[in-house]
Amino acid sequence: MSELLSRHVAGHAEEFLDAFRVLIVNGPRQSGKTTLLQQLNRERDGTYLTLDDGPLRSAARADPAAFIADGSSRPMMIDEIQRGGDDLILAIKAEVDRKAERGQFVLAGSTRFLSTPSLSESLAGRAGILEVWPFAQAELEGRGDPFLVTAFSDPEALRSSSLSEYGRRDYFELICRGFYPEAVAMRSELTRDGWYRTYVQSVIDTDIREMARIEEPSNLRQLLAIAAAGTAQEPNMAKVGSDLQLHRTTVSRYLGLLETVFLIRQIPAWSRNLVARAVRRPKLHVTDTGLAAHLAGVDADGLAARVAPARGPLVESFIVNEIAKQATWAPFRIGLHHWRISQGAEVDLILERNNGRVIGVEAKATDSIDQNDFKGLATLRDGLGEDFVHGFVFYTGARSLSFGDRLTALPISALWDR
């Protein structure tokens, strides 16, 4: 399926190849990085190699200089670059320092390139970095103009009189299916569940153990399960450490490793000194709701039940993840944060451009909405003044509704369907 769908980040990849000597493509395993590299390879008539191939990996480690200077056409595209070791990166650095041409190498990795402990060289100043995530729903729907850019440029255009074709159950099905290309292609809940189980085992036992010395991988699996149960929340590090019988610093290190392999994202707290009591702890989200639902042991029927503790957090992570993916192909840089005042107002997601303009987003797992759902956004609007572009509450209802000055309720499907 991944070969049939255009990835919106491909345009940035072409632009970066023309601007930098090295393009680094980061993202989780099975997210579509290989498909993107092969697409670029066909268009650029380059050379594609993957270090998941044992003999190639051995050659790259034994003689990295010869490996990259074997006369292969450029750009040389090396998949799973983190498996090649530090000497391969140093050889690439020496090669691109010797030649100033753009687009010499494309390096794809399933770990965050700049934070991999085993690599001492970051290629800073020589490389452009892109992230490729599992599909966004906008890509699966074939939509070229989803929410994020319009929200900053023309937020009033998002107010529509048409009814969403998506219902509450549709969202729960999307959440539990997930967005990895392999999972999207599977029609059976049983096969998807097996795929997610194998995926977690592979990432922890292969990627994390290769880059960090972990004495007991089961602790990482338990921590990931706790993260899934607490997605869209600020983790209580002391409690997590107590539950796992790990020191708090070890828990922090393990969370960093899970973030390095793209299984979780930590959304930092935001403050522009609106109040002195703004909470500074990050909010944690599992980066794919299908994976989170699998780890939490919940399906669409469970989310639709009258009492479903996982419903609200998974709906929020679904919305946050969709927006985070759209940010990777936006034409401007966007910072993602959350905001909460102790015993006061809060906003689930703050989107801030580097020009200081801000959008607030709230997530509600309900079919109805009222003025109380906009309290945090209204506080943010009144505090920021003209820098506040708009505040949106996404909910499972069908209508777009105005709630006053720069405040709008939107169906969740407005993230991808205008």
Buried (B, 14 or more C-beta within 10 A) or exposed (E): EBEEBEBBBBEBBBEBBEEBBBBBBBBBBBBBBBBBBBBBBEEBEBBBBBBBBEEBBEBBBEBBBEBBEEEBEBBBBBBBBBBBBBBBBBBBBBBBEEEEEBBBBBBBBBBBBBBBEBBEBBBEEBBBBBBBBBBBBBBBBEBEEBBBBBBBEEBEEBBBEEEBEBBBEBBBBBBBBBBBBBBBEBEEEEEBBEBBEEBBEEBBBBBBEEBBEBEEEEBBBBBBBBBBBBBBBBBEBEEBBEEBEBEEEBBBEBBBBBBBBBBBBBBBBBBBEBBEEBBEBBBBBBBBBBBBBBBBEBBBEBBBEEEBEBBBBBBBBBBBBBBBBBBBBBEEEBBBBBBBBEEEBBBBBBBBBEEEBBBBBBBBBBEEBEEEBBBBBBBBBEBBEEBBBBBBBBBBBBBBBEBEEBBBBBBBBBBBBE
